[in-house]
């Protein structure tokens, strides 16, 4: 299990989403924290280099590995906005 930190900008973006989508994202981030040792993080490229993605339907969570047991949620949003 890893610890999860949220950047303020990611929390603001999360708060603006539909409650159903928000709950799905929070659940998926909790799943990521519980299962991190058994997955292979998917790296992002170009301007998001150094971050990894978590897919939640049409939404994306971009996170950074900020310590041995810590991930930091940096970006939350619809995929068209995250990658644009």
PDB file of N, CA, C and O in Angstrom, chain B, residues numbered from 101:
ATOM      1  N   UNK B 101       0.840  -1.186   0.000  1.00  0.00           N
ATOM      2  CA  UNK B 101       0.000   0.000   0.000  1.00  0.00           C
ATOM      3  C   UNK B 101       0.878   1.240   0.000  1.00  0.00           C
ATOM      4  O   UNK B 101       1.923   1.280   0.649  1.00  0.00           O
ATOM      5  N   UNK B 102       0.443   2.237  -0.729  1.00  0.00           N
ATOM      6  CA  UNK B 102       1.160   3.506  -0.762  1.00  0.00           C
ATOM      7  C   UNK B 102       0.249   4.606  -0.218  1.00  0.00           C
ATOM      8  O   UNK B 102      -0.973   4.462  -0.174  1.00  0.00           O
ATOM      9  N   UNK B 103       0.870   5.694   0.188  1.00  0.00           N
ATOM     10  CA  UNK B 103       0.128   6.860   0.656  1.00  0.00           C
ATOM     11  C   UNK B 103      -0.185   7.748  -0.537  1.00  0.00           C
ATOM     12  O   UNK B 103       0.577   7.801  -1.503  1.00  0.00           O
ATOM     13  N   UNK B 104      -1.305   8.442  -0.463  1.00  0.00           N
ATOM     14  CA  UNK B 104      -1.736   9.321  -1.550  1.00  0.00           C
ATOM     15  C   UNK B 104      -1.797  10.748  -1.035  1.00  0.00           C
ATOM     16  O   UNK B 104      -2.414  11.029  -0.008  1.00  0.00           O
ATOM     17  N   UNK B 105      -1.147  11.643  -1.766  1.00  0.00           N
ATOM     18  CA  UNK B 105      -1.243  13.081  -1.499  1.00  0.00           C
ATOM     19  C   UNK B 105      -1.930  13.716  -2.701  1.00  0.00           C
ATOM     20  O   UNK B 105      -1.765  13.261  -3.833  1.00  0.00           O
ATOM     21  N   UNK B 106      -2.695  14.762  -2.449  1.00  0.00           N
ATOM     22  CA  UNK B 106      -3.402  15.472  -3.517  1.00  0.00           C
ATOM     23  C   UNK B 106      -2.883  16.894  -3.600  1.00  0.00           C
ATOM     24  O   UNK B 106      -2.800  17.583  -2.584  1.00  0.00           O
ATOM     25  N   UNK B 107      -2.536  17.338  -4.785  1.00  0.00           N
ATOM     26  CA  UNK B 107      -2.200  18.747  -4.987  1.00  0.00           C
ATOM     27  C   UNK B 107      -3.491  19.555  -4.919  1.00  0.00           C
ATOM     28  O   UNK B 107      -4.546  19.058  -5.315  1.00  0.00           O
ATOM     29  N   UNK B 108      -3.429  20.792  -4.424  1.00  0.00           N
ATOM     30  CA  UNK B 108      -4.643  21.618  -4.325  1.00  0.00           C
ATOM     31  C   UNK B 108      -5.382  21.777  -5.655  1.00  0.00           C
ATOM     32  O   UNK B 108      -6.612  21.765  -5.682  1.00  0.00           O
ATOM     33  N   UNK B 109      -4.647  21.923  -6.748  1.00  0.00           N
ATOM     34  CA  UNK B 109      -5.280  22.083  -8.055  1.00  0.00           C
ATOM     35  C   UNK B 109      -6.075  20.831  -8.443  1.00  0.00           C
ATOM     36  O   UNK B 109      -7.146  20.936  -9.041  1.00  0.00           O
ATOM     37  N   UNK B 110      -5.555  19.657  -8.105  1.00  0.00           N
ATOM     38  CA  UNK B 110      -6.263  18.411  -8.405  1.00  0.00           C
ATOM     39  C   UNK B 110      -7.530  18.299  -7.563  1.00  0.00           C
ATOM     40  O   UNK B 110      -8.563  17.843  -8.053  1.00  0.00           O
ATOM     41  N   UNK B 111      -7.456  18.709  -6.308  1.00  0.00           N
ATOM     42  CA  UNK B 111      -8.643  18.681  -5.446  1.00  0.00           C
ATOM     43  C   UNK B 111      -9.713  19.650  -5.940  1.00  0.00           C
ATOM     44  O   UNK B 111     -10.904  19.343  -5.881  1.00  0.00           O
ATOM     45  N   UNK B 112      -9.295  20.814  -6.425  1.00  0.00           N
ATOM     46  CA  UNK B 112     -10.252  21.782  -6.975  1.00  0.00           C
ATOM     47  C   UNK B 112     -10.944  21.214  -8.211  1.00  0.00           C
ATOM     48  O   UNK B 112     -12.157  21.350  -8.369  1.00  0.00           O
ATOM     49  N   UNK B 113     -10.170  20.581  -9.081  1.00  0.00           N
ATOM     50  CA  UNK B 113     -10.746  19.986 -10.288  1.00  0.00           C
ATOM     51  C   UNK B 113     -11.698  18.853  -9.916  1.00  0.00           C
ATOM     52  O   UNK B 113     -12.760  18.711 -10.522  1.00  0.00           O
ATOM     53  N   UNK B 114     -11.329  18.055  -8.936  1.00  0.00           N
ATOM     54  CA  UNK B 114     -12.181  16.959  -8.484  1.00  0.00           C
ATOM     55  C   UNK B 114     -13.504  17.494  -7.940  1.00  0.00           C
ATOM     56  O   UNK B 114     -14.561  16.929  -8.221  1.00  0.00           O
ATOM     57  N   UNK B 115     -13.455  18.555  -7.179  1.00  0.00           N
ATOM     58  CA  UNK B 115     -14.658  19.129  -6.570  1.00  0.00           C
ATOM     59  C   UNK B 115     -15.648  19.643  -7.613  1.00  0.00           C
ATOM     60  O   UNK B 115     -16.847  19.714  -7.342  1.00  0.00           O
ATOM     61  N   UNK B 116     -15.166  20.000  -8.791  1.00  0.00           N
ATOM     62  CA  UNK B 116     -16.035  20.550  -9.836  1.00  0.00           C
ATOM     63  C   UNK B 116     -16.715  19.475 -10.679  1.00  0.00           C
ATOM     64  O   UNK B 116     -17.585  19.784 -11.494  1.00  0.00           O
ATOM     65  N   UNK B 117     -16.329  18.229 -10.490  1.00  0.00           N
ATOM     66  CA  UNK B 117     -16.893  17.153 -11.297  1.00  0.00           C
ATOM     67  C   UNK B 117     -18.246  16.702 -10.757  1.00  0.00           C
ATOM     68  O   UNK B 117     -18.594  16.957  -9.604  1.00  0.00           O
ATOM     69  N   UNK B 118     -18.992  16.029 -11.617  1.00  0.00           N
ATOM     70  CA  UNK B 118     -20.251  15.410 -11.225  1.00  0.00           C
ATOM     71  C   UNK B 118     -19.989  14.448 -10.053  1.00  0.00           C
ATOM     72  O   UNK B 118     -18.972  13.753 -10.057  1.00  0.00           O
ATOM     73  N   UNK B 119     -20.874  14.392  -9.062  1.00  0.00           N
ATOM     74  CA  UNK B 119     -20.642  13.534  -7.891  1.00  0.00           C
ATOM     75  C   UNK B 119     -20.396  12.062  -8.225  1.00  0.00           C
ATOM     76  O   UNK B 119     -19.593  11.408  -7.559  1.00  0.00           O
ATOM     77  N   UNK B 120     -21.070  11.535  -9.240  1.00  0.00           N
ATOM     78  CA  UNK B 120     -20.862  10.135  -9.619  1.00  0.00           C
ATOM     79  C   UNK B 120     -19.444   9.938 -10.144  1.00  0.00           C
ATOM     80  O   UNK B 120     -18.774   8.973  -9.779  1.00  0.00           O
ATOM     81  N   UNK B 121     -18.993  10.839 -10.988  1.00  0.00           N
ATOM     82  CA  UNK B 121     -17.633  10.763 -11.542  1.00  0.00           C
ATOM     83  C   UNK B 121     -16.610  10.942 -10.423  1.00  0.00           C
ATOM     84  O   UNK B 121     -15.610  10.227 -10.366  1.00  0.00           O
ATOM     85  N   UNK B 122     -16.867  11.889  -9.547  1.00  0.00           N
ATOM     86  CA  UNK B 122     -15.963  12.141  -8.425  1.00  0.00           C
ATOM     87  C   UNK B 122     -15.800  10.881  -7.573  1.00  0.00           C
ATOM     88  O   UNK B 122     -14.682  10.524  -7.201  1.00  0.00           O
ATOM     89  N   UNK B 123     -16.905  10.212  -7.266  1.00  0.00           N
ATOM     90  CA  UNK B 123     -16.841   8.989  -6.462  1.00  0.00           C
ATOM     91  C   UNK B 123     -16.058   7.895  -7.174  1.00  0.00           C
ATOM     92  O   UNK B 123     -15.305   7.158  -6.538  1.00  0.00           O
ATOM     93  N   UNK B 124     -16.230   7.783  -8.495  1.00  0.00           N
ATOM     94  CA  UNK B 124     -15.481   6.776  -9.258  1.00  0.00           C
ATOM     95  C   UNK B 124     -13.984   7.064  -9.222  1.00  0.00           C
ATOM     96  O   UNK B 124     -13.175   6.145  -9.096  1.00  0.00           O
ATOM     97  N   UNK B 125     -13.618   8.334  -9.332  1.00  0.00           N
ATOM     98  CA  UNK B 125     -12.201   8.709  -9.313  1.00  0.00           C
ATOM     99  C   UNK B 125     -11.599   8.439  -7.944  1.00  0.00           C
ATOM    100  O   UNK B 125     -10.506   7.882  -7.848  1.00  0.00           O
ATOM    101  N   UNK B 126     -12.293   8.825  -6.890  1.00  0.00           N
ATOM    102  CA  UNK B 126     -11.782   8.590  -5.533  1.00  0.00           C
ATOM    103  C   UNK B 126     -11.624   7.090  -5.278  1.00  0.00           C
ATOM    104  O   UNK B 126     -10.633   6.663  -4.687  1.00  0.00           O
ATOM    105  N   UNK B 127     -12.596   6.291  -5.720  1.00  0.00           N
ATOM    106  CA  UNK B 127     -12.505   4.840  -5.549  1.00  0.00           C
ATOM    107  C   UNK B 127     -11.335   4.260  -6.333  1.00  0.00           C
ATOM    108  O   UNK B 127     -10.643   3.365  -5.846  1.00  0.00           O
ATOM    109  N   UNK B 128     -11.109   4.761  -7.540  1.00  0.00           N
ATOM    110  CA  UNK B 128     -10.013   4.246  -8.367  1.00  0.00           C
ATOM    111  C   UNK B 128      -8.657   4.635  -7.785  1.00  0.00           C
ATOM    112  O   UNK B 128      -7.713   3.847  -7.848  1.00  0.00           O
ATOM    113  N   UNK B 129      -8.547   5.831  -7.222  1.00  0.00           N
ATOM    114  CA  UNK B 129      -7.297   6.242  -6.572  1.00  0.00           C
ATOM    115  C   UNK B 129      -7.049   5.371  -5.341  1.00  0.00           C
ATOM    116  O   UNK B 129      -5.909   4.987  -5.078  1.00  0.00           O
ATOM    117  N   UNK B 130      -8.099   5.055  -4.586  1.00  0.00           N
ATOM    118  CA  UNK B 130      -7.952   4.156  -3.433  1.00  0.00           C
ATOM    119  C   UNK B 130      -7.506   2.773  -3.895  1.00  0.00           C
ATOM    120  O   UNK B 130      -6.660   2.144  -3.258  1.00  0.00           O
ATOM    121  N   UNK B 131      -8.077   2.300  -5.004  1.00  0.00           N
ATOM    122  CA  UNK B 131      -7.659   1.018  -5.567  1.00  0.00           C
ATOM    123  C   UNK B 131      -6.180   1.060  -5.953  1.00  0.00           C
ATOM    124  O   UNK B 131      -5.436   0.118  -5.684  1.00  0.00           O
ATOM    125  N   UNK B 132      -5.762   2.155  -6.582  1.00  0.00           N
ATOM    126  CA  UNK B 132      -4.361   2.316  -6.977  1.00  0.00           C
ATOM    127  C   UNK B 132      -3.447   2.221  -5.763  1.00  0.00           C
ATOM    128  O   UNK B 132      -2.416   1.549  -5.806  1.00  0.00           O
ATOM    129  N   UNK B 133      -3.825   2.892  -4.684  1.00  0.00           N
ATOM    130  CA  UNK B 133      -3.006   2.872  -3.470  1.00  0.00           C
ATOM    131  C   UNK B 133      -2.907   1.464  -2.895  1.00  0.00           C
ATOM    132  O   UNK B 133      -1.842   1.053  -2.435  1.00  0.00           O
ATOM    133  N   UNK B 134      -4.006   0.729  -2.920  1.00  0.00           N
ATOM    134  CA  UNK B 134      -4.018  -0.622  -2.354  1.00  0.00           C
ATOM    135  C   UNK B 134      -3.301  -1.639  -3.229  1.00  0.00           C
ATOM    136  O   UNK B 134      -2.781  -2.631  -2.717  1.00  0.00           O
ATOM    137  N   UNK B 135      -3.263  -1.415  -4.527  1.00  0.00           N
ATOM    138  CA  UNK B 135      -2.726  -2.407  -5.465  1.00  0.00           C
ATOM    139  C   UNK B 135      -1.478  -1.948  -6.197  1.00  0.00           C
ATOM    140  O   UNK B 135      -1.089  -2.563  -7.190  1.00  0.00           O
ATOM    141  N   UNK B 136      -0.852  -0.898  -5.737  1.00  0.00           N
ATOM    142  CA  UNK B 136       0.244  -0.292  -6.486  1.00  0.00           C
ATOM    143  C   UNK B 136       1.393  -1.261  -6.762  1.00  0.00           C
ATOM    144  O   UNK B 136       2.006  -1.204  -7.828  1.00  0.00           O
ATOM    145  N   UNK B 137       1.690  -2.143  -5.819  1.00  0.00           N
ATOM    146  CA  UNK B 137       2.807  -3.068  -6.001  1.00  0.00           C
ATOM    147  C   UNK B 137       2.563  -4.074  -7.120  1.00  0.00           C
ATOM    148  O   UNK B 137       3.514  -4.654  -7.645  1.00  0.00           O
ATOM    149  N   UNK B 138       1.304  -4.286  -7.491  1.00  0.00           N
ATOM    150  CA  UNK B 138       0.998  -5.307  -8.490  1.00  0.00           C
ATOM    151  C   UNK B 138       0.671  -4.739  -9.875  1.00  0.00           C
ATOM    152  O   UNK B 138       0.262  -5.485 -10.763  1.00  0.00           O
ATOM    153  N   UNK B 139       0.846  -3.438 -10.066  1.00  0.00           N
ATOM    154  CA  UNK B 139       0.571  -2.847 -11.378  1.00  0.00           C
ATOM    155  C   UNK B 139       1.853  -2.282 -11.982  1.00  0.00           C
ATOM    156  O   UNK B 139       2.864  -2.117 -11.299  1.00  0.00           O
ATOM    157  N   UNK B 140       1.788  -1.995 -13.259  1.00  0.00           N
ATOM    158  CA  UNK B 140       2.876  -1.301 -13.942  1.00  0.00           C
ATOM    159  C   UNK B 140       2.372   0.094 -14.291  1.00  0.00           C
ATOM    160  O   UNK B 140       1.473   0.227 -15.122  1.00  0.00           O
ATOM    161  N   UNK B 141       2.929   1.137 -13.678  1.00  0.00           N
ATOM    162  CA  UNK B 141       2.465   2.500 -13.968  1.00  0.00           C
ATOM    163  C   UNK B 141       2.625   2.839 -15.451  1.00  0.00           C
ATOM    164  O   UNK B 141       3.622   2.473 -16.073  1.00  0.00           O
ATOM    165  N   UNK B 142       1.634   3.542 -16.012  1.00  0.00           N
ATOM    166  CA  UNK B 142       1.673   3.950 -17.413  1.00  0.00           C
ATOM    167  C   UNK B 142       2.215   5.371 -17.509  1.00  0.00           C
ATOM    168  O   UNK B 142       1.532   6.315 -17.112  1.00  0.00           O
ATOM    169  N   UNK B 143       3.442   5.542 -18.032  1.00  0.00           N
ATOM    170  CA  UNK B 143       4.027   6.887 -18.098  1.00  0.00           C
ATOM    171  C   UNK B 143       3.358   7.757 -19.157  1.00  0.00           C
ATOM    172  O   UNK B 143       2.886   7.269 -20.183  1.00  0.00           O
ATOM    173  N   UNK B 144       3.333   9.037 -18.882  1.00  0.00           N
ATOM    174  CA  UNK B 144       2.838  10.020 -19.839  1.00  0.00           C
ATOM    175  C   UNK B 144       4.024  10.630 -20.580  1.00  0.00           C
ATOM    176  O   UNK B 144       5.171  10.474 -20.159  1.00  0.00           O
ATOM    177  N   UNK B 145       3.752  11.312 -21.662  1.00  0.00           N
ATOM    178  CA  UNK B 145       4.808  11.834 -22.526  1.00  0.00           C
ATOM    179  C   UNK B 145       4.639  13.332 -22.746  1.00  0.00           C
ATOM    180  O   UNK B 145       3.694  13.951 -22.257  1.00  0.00           O
ATOM    181  N   UNK B 146       5.572  13.891 -23.489  1.00  0.00           N
ATOM    182  CA  UNK B 146       5.592  15.308 -23.872  1.00  0.00           C
ATOM    183  C   UNK B 146       5.508  16.211 -22.663  1.00  0.00           C
ATOM    184  O   UNK B 146       6.330  16.097 -21.753  1.00  0.00           O
ATOM    185  N   UNK B 147       4.525  17.116 -22.629  1.00  0.00           N
ATOM    186  CA  UNK B 147       4.485  18.099 -21.542  1.00  0.00           C
ATOM    187  C   UNK B 147       4.156  17.468 -20.191  1.00  0.00           C
ATOM    188  O   UNK B 147       4.342  18.107 -19.156  1.00  0.00           O
ATOM    189  N   UNK B 148       3.677  16.240 -20.181  1.00  0.00           N
ATOM    190  CA  UNK B 148       3.351  15.548 -18.930  1.00  0.00           C
ATOM    191  C   UNK B 148       4.401  14.503 -18.561  1.00  0.00           C
ATOM    192  O   UNK B 148       4.155  13.628 -17.731  1.00  0.00           O
ATOM    193  N   UNK B 149       5.557  14.603 -19.177  1.00  0.00           N
ATOM    194  CA  UNK B 149       6.645  13.665 -18.890  1.00  0.00           C
ATOM    195  C   UNK B 149       6.962  13.692 -17.395  1.00  0.00           C
ATOM    196  O   UNK B 149       7.012  14.756 -16.778  1.00  0.00           O
ATOM    197  N   UNK B 150       7.173  12.528 -16.835  1.00  0.00           N
ATOM    198  CA  UNK B 150       7.456  12.413 -15.407  1.00  0.00           C
ATOM    199  C   UNK B 150       6.225  12.063 -14.589  1.00  0.00           C
ATOM    200  O   UNK B 150       6.322  11.748 -13.403  1.00  0.00           O
ATOM    201  N   UNK B 151       5.049  12.122 -15.243  1.00  0.00           N
ATOM    202  CA  UNK B 151       3.805  11.746 -14.581  1.00  0.00           C
ATOM    203  C   UNK B 151       3.308  10.419 -15.145  1.00  0.00           C
ATOM    204  O   UNK B 151       3.751   9.968 -16.201  1.00  0.00           O
ATOM    205  N   UNK B 152       2.394   9.817 -14.430  1.00  0.00           N
ATOM    206  CA  UNK B 152       1.796   8.547 -14.839  1.00  0.00           C
ATOM    207  C   UNK B 152       0.290   8.712 -14.873  1.00  0.00           C
ATOM    208  O   UNK B 152      -0.263   9.572 -14.188  1.00  0.00           O
ATOM    209  N   UNK B 153      -0.383   7.875 -15.685  1.00  0.00           N
ATOM    210  CA  UNK B 153      -1.823   8.048 -15.836  1.00  0.00           C
ATOM    211  C   UNK B 153      -2.600   6.911 -15.198  1.00  0.00           C
ATOM    212  O   UNK B 153      -2.148   5.769 -15.113  1.00  0.00           O
ATOM    213  N   UNK B 154      -3.783   7.282 -14.758  1.00  0.00           N
ATOM    214  CA  UNK B 154      -4.765   6.336 -14.256  1.00  0.00           C
ATOM    215  C   UNK B 154      -6.050   6.650 -15.007  1.00  0.00           C
ATOM    216  O   UNK B 154      -6.552   7.772 -14.943  1.00  0.00           O
ATOM    217  N   UNK B 155      -6.582   5.665 -15.718  1.00  0.00           N
ATOM    218  CA  UNK B 155      -7.797   5.883 -16.501  1.00  0.00           C
ATOM    219  C   UNK B 155      -9.029   5.580 -15.660  1.00  0.00           C
ATOM    220  O   UNK B 155      -9.099   4.557 -14.980  1.00  0.00           O
ATOM    221  N   UNK B 156      -9.989   6.480 -15.718  1.00  0.00           N
ATOM    222  CA  UNK B 156     -11.268   6.304 -15.027  1.00  0.00           C
ATOM    223  C   UNK B 156     -12.349   6.709 -16.030  1.00  0.00           C
ATOM    224  O   UNK B 156     -12.797   7.856 -16.037  1.00  0.00           O
ATOM    225  N   UNK B 157     -12.761   5.776 -16.866  1.00  0.00           N
ATOM    226  CA  UNK B 157     -13.708   6.096 -17.932  1.00  0.00           C
ATOM    227  C   UNK B 157     -13.096   7.112 -18.875  1.00  0.00           C
ATOM    228  O   UNK B 157     -11.991   6.906 -19.378  1.00  0.00           O
ATOM    229  N   UNK B 158     -13.803   8.210 -19.120  1.00  0.00           N
ATOM    230  CA  UNK B 158     -13.292   9.270 -19.991  1.00  0.00           C
ATOM    231  C   UNK B 158     -12.419  10.269 -19.245  1.00  0.00           C
ATOM    232  O   UNK B 158     -11.936  11.234 -19.838  1.00  0.00           O
ATOM    233  N   UNK B 159     -12.216  10.050 -17.967  1.00  0.00           N
ATOM    234  CA  UNK B 159     -11.414  10.962 -17.150  1.00  0.00           C
ATOM    235  C   UNK B 159     -10.036  10.362 -16.890  1.00  0.00           C
ATOM    236  O   UNK B 159      -9.840   9.149 -16.968  1.00  0.00           O
ATOM    237  N   UNK B 160      -9.103  11.232 -16.584  1.00  0.00           N
ATOM    238  CA  UNK B 160      -7.743  10.799 -16.300  1.00  0.00           C
ATOM    239  C   UNK B 160      -7.261  11.417 -15.001  1.00  0.00           C
ATOM    240  O   UNK B 160      -7.618  12.540 -14.645  1.00  0.00           O
ATOM    241  N   UNK B 161      -6.442  10.647 -14.310  1.00  0.00           N
ATOM    242  CA  UNK B 161      -5.746  11.117 -13.118  1.00  0.00           C
ATOM    243  C   UNK B 161      -4.266  11.012 -13.450  1.00  0.00           C
ATOM    244  O   UNK B 161      -3.777   9.927 -13.765  1.00  0.00           O
ATOM    245  N   UNK B 162      -3.558  12.115 -13.383  1.00  0.00           N
ATOM    246  CA  UNK B 162      -2.111  12.112 -13.608  1.00  0.00           C
ATOM    247  C   UNK B 162      -1.454  12.230 -12.244  1.00  0.00           C
ATOM    248  O   UNK B 162      -1.777  13.115 -11.451  1.00  0.00           O
ATOM    249  N   UNK B 163      -0.523  11.315 -11.988  1.00  0.00           N
ATOM    250  CA  UNK B 163       0.123  11.292 -10.678  1.00  0.00           C
ATOM    251  C   UNK B 163       1.626  11.169 -10.820  1.00  0.00           C
ATOM    252  O   UNK B 163       2.145  10.733 -11.848  1.00  0.00           O
ATOM    253  N   UNK B 164       2.309  11.566  -9.758  1.00  0.00           N
ATOM    254  CA  UNK B 164       3.768  11.484  -9.712  1.00  0.00           C
ATOM    255  C   UNK B 164       4.162  10.531  -8.596  1.00  0.00           C
ATOM    256  O   UNK B 164       3.476  10.421  -7.580  1.00  0.00           O
ATOM    257  N   UNK B 165       5.267   9.852  -8.800  1.00  0.00           N
ATOM    258  CA  UNK B 165       5.842   9.022  -7.740  1.00  0.00           C
ATOM    259  C   UNK B 165       6.757   9.929  -6.940  1.00  0.00           C
ATOM    260  O   UNK B 165       7.831  10.305  -7.409  1.00  0.00           O
ATOM    261  N   UNK B 166       6.336  10.281  -5.733  1.00  0.00           N
ATOM    262  CA  UNK B 166       7.066  11.285  -4.961  1.00  0.00           C
ATOM    263  C   UNK B 166       7.820  10.709  -3.781  1.00  0.00           C
ATOM    264  O   UNK B 166       8.352  11.455  -2.959  1.00  0.00           O
ATOM    265  N   UNK B 167       7.868   9.444  -3.692  1.00  0.00           N
ATOM    266  CA  UNK B 167       8.611   8.796  -2.621  1.00  0.00           C
ATOM    267  C   UNK B 167       8.464   7.304  -2.777  1.00  0.00           C
ATOM    268  O   UNK B 167       7.724   6.831  -3.639  1.00  0.00           O
ATOM    269  N   UNK B 168       9.155   6.575  -1.958  1.00  0.00           N
ATOM    270  CA  UNK B 168       9.088   5.123  -2.076  1.00  0.00           C
ATOM    271  C   UNK B 168       7.668   4.608  -1.855  1.00  0.00           C
ATOM    272  O   UNK B 168       7.228   3.670  -2.520  1.00  0.00           O
ATOM    273  N   UNK B 169       6.967   5.220  -0.933  1.00  0.00           N
ATOM    274  CA  UNK B 169       5.609   4.779  -0.611  1.00  0.00           C
ATOM    275  C   UNK B 169       4.577   5.886  -0.772  1.00  0.00           C
ATOM    276  O   UNK B 169       3.553   5.878  -0.088  1.00  0.00           O
ATOM    277  N   UNK B 170       4.828   6.836  -1.665  1.00  0.00           N
ATOM    278  CA  UNK B 170       3.913   7.964  -1.819  1.00  0.00           C
ATOM    279  C   UNK B 170       3.695   8.294  -3.291  1.00  0.00           C
ATOM    280  O   UNK B 170       4.637   8.351  -4.080  1.00  0.00           O
ATOM    281  N   UNK B 171       2.431   8.510  -3.637  1.00  0.00           N
ATOM    282  CA  UNK B 171       2.108   9.060  -4.946  1.00  0.00           C
ATOM    283  C   UNK B 171       1.381  10.379  -4.717  1.00  0.00           C
ATOM    284  O   UNK B 171       0.650  10.538  -3.739  1.00  0.00           O
ATOM    285  N   UNK B 172       1.589  11.312  -5.622  1.00  0.00           N
ATOM    286  CA  UNK B 172       0.933  12.614  -5.528  1.00  0.00           C
ATOM    287  C   UNK B 172       0.036  12.798  -6.740  1.00  0.00           C
ATOM    288  O   UNK B 172       0.492  12.731  -7.881  1.00  0.00           O
ATOM    289  N   UNK B 173      -1.242  13.032  -6.481  1.00  0.00           N
ATOM    290  CA  UNK B 173      -2.197  13.281  -7.550  1.00  0.00           C
ATOM    291  C   UNK B 173      -2.008  14.729  -7.996  1.00  0.00           C
ATOM    292  O   UNK B 173      -2.184  15.659  -7.209  1.00  0.00           O
ATOM    293  N   UNK B 174      -1.649  14.908  -9.261  1.00  0.00           N
ATOM    294  CA  UNK B 174      -1.301  16.222  -9.786  1.00  0.00           C
ATOM    295  C   UNK B 174      -2.434  16.819 -10.620  1.00  0.00           C
ATOM    296  O   UNK B 174      -2.750  18.001 -10.487  1.00  0.00           O
ATOM    297  N   UNK B 175      -3.042  16.006 -11.476  1.00  0.00           N
ATOM    298  CA  UNK B 175      -4.070  16.490 -12.402  1.00  0.00           C
ATOM    299  C   UNK B 175      -5.254  15.532 -12.381  1.00  0.00           C
ATOM    300  O   UNK B 175      -5.080  14.314 -12.361  1.00  0.00           O
ATOM    301  N   UNK B 176      -6.453  16.092 -12.387  1.00  0.00           N
ATOM    302  CA  UNK B 176      -7.689  15.319 -12.529  1.00  0.00           C
ATOM    303  C   UNK B 176      -8.538  16.041 -13.560  1.00  0.00           C
ATOM    304  O   UNK B 176      -8.732  17.254 -13.469  1.00  0.00           O
ATOM    305  N   UNK B 177      -9.049  15.301 -14.546  1.00  0.00           N
ATOM    306  CA  UNK B 177      -9.908  15.950 -15.528  1.00  0.00           C
ATOM    307  C   UNK B 177     -10.317  15.021 -16.646  1.00  0.00           C
ATOM    308  O   UNK B 177      -9.886  13.870 -16.714  1.00  0.00           O
ATOM    309  N   UNK B 178     -11.161  15.542 -17.525  1.00  0.00           N
ATOM    310  CA  UNK B 178     -11.567  14.799 -18.711  1.00  0.00           C
ATOM    311  C   UNK B 178     -10.343  14.640 -19.609  1.00  0.00           C
ATOM    312  O   UNK B 178      -9.496  15.531 -19.669  1.00  0.00           O
ATOM    313  N   UNK B 179     -10.252  13.540 -20.285  1.00  0.00           N
ATOM    314  CA  UNK B 179      -9.039  13.268 -21.078  1.00  0.00           C
ATOM    315  C   UNK B 179      -8.772  14.329 -22.133  1.00  0.00           C
ATOM    316  O   UNK B 179      -7.612  14.613 -22.432  1.00  0.00           O
ATOM    317  N   UNK B 180      -9.816  14.925 -22.707  1.00  0.00           N
ATOM    318  CA  UNK B 180      -9.597  15.967 -23.722  1.00  0.00           C
ATOM    319  C   UNK B 180      -8.914  17.191 -23.117  1.00  0.00           C
ATOM    320  O   UNK B 180      -8.174  17.895 -23.804  1.00  0.00           O
ATOM    321  N   UNK B 181      -9.164  17.444 -21.827  1.00  0.00           N
ATOM    322  CA  UNK B 181      -8.556  18.594 -21.160  1.00  0.00           C
ATOM    323  C   UNK B 181      -7.169  18.271 -20.613  1.00  0.00           C
ATOM    324  O   UNK B 181      -6.277  19.120 -20.628  1.00  0.00           O
ATOM    325  N   UNK B 182      -6.993  17.062 -20.139  1.00  0.00           N
ATOM    326  CA  UNK B 182      -5.705  16.673 -19.552  1.00  0.00           C
ATOM    327  C   UNK B 182      -4.616  16.638 -20.613  1.00  0.00           C
ATOM    328  O   UNK B 182      -3.501  17.101 -20.374  1.00  0.00           O
ATOM    329  N   UNK B 183      -4.928  16.093 -21.780  1.00  0.00           N
ATOM    330  CA  UNK B 183      -3.914  15.918 -22.816  1.00  0.00           C
ATOM    331  C   UNK B 183      -3.799  17.102 -23.759  1.00  0.00           C
ATOM    332  O   UNK B 183      -2.881  17.130 -24.579  1.00  0.00           O
ATOM    333  N   UNK B 184      -4.676  18.061 -23.679  1.00  0.00           N
ATOM    334  CA  UNK B 184      -4.670  19.187 -24.614  1.00  0.00           C
ATOM    335  C   UNK B 184      -3.679  20.251 -24.207  1.00  0.00           C
ATOM    336  O   UNK B 184      -3.550  21.268 -24.889  1.00  0.00           O
TER     337      UNK B 184
END
